[in-house]
């Protein structure tokens, strides 16, 4: 998750002009969730996102069986959710 | 005539105490040996006079019934405690039974039933109002009540206030994905399928108020 975070950090400063960022780590018995919520300009997640580094983050997360969800809308900031299953939690 | 069953009447409402005293004083089988207006007073009186059965209200100022039962048990007091209250929610019933109440009746019980219950409690038998019995049965029959985490309770409270996933997510500054995940865990723990049932179950169990 660490290199994904670096990407997000650069993005926050240079692209979306976020003033505040809230990181929330949620431990559940079967998975780990990381939310990164900023109050930046937001964007339309359905549009082309190649320039935002999300593809790379998603790819790295997929390497550990995780997923990346992007929630955003112009004017509403952006929240990224990275979900990683914990070992031994297979159902 | 055998020795009467000695009763201690505990209720914060004087009229209720008078009513109970009147009910039992007309019967040689019983003797009201004391009254108390709250749990602390009940513990004090029970240590001073010999009591067989305590008719105990639950919600009282200063010290409620559950705490009083706990104190009496800690003191090794032998009296049986029969709860007599207006409330039959999980939040009231379970702690009282766990604390060691012998019986649990509601204040709308007919007088015959109350008298029978006191006799039964004196003999060490459990007496439960029908609604209280079903509360307990429902508890036993339901899936293991995994405790909700503080965060899950936060989510549930906001949902109970009518929040959508989106509004709850914005309020807690997390993603909707995380809110949905919390909700799924909440549903599993409460044994329900949707948010409406989760909210009503949480109210019923006293998890949120």
Interface residues (C-beta under 8 A of the other chain):
Chain A: X22 X24 X26 X28 X31 X33 X35 X37 X69 X71 X79 X80 X81 X83
Chain B: X151 X169 X172 X173 X174 X175 X176 X177 X178 X181 X182 X185
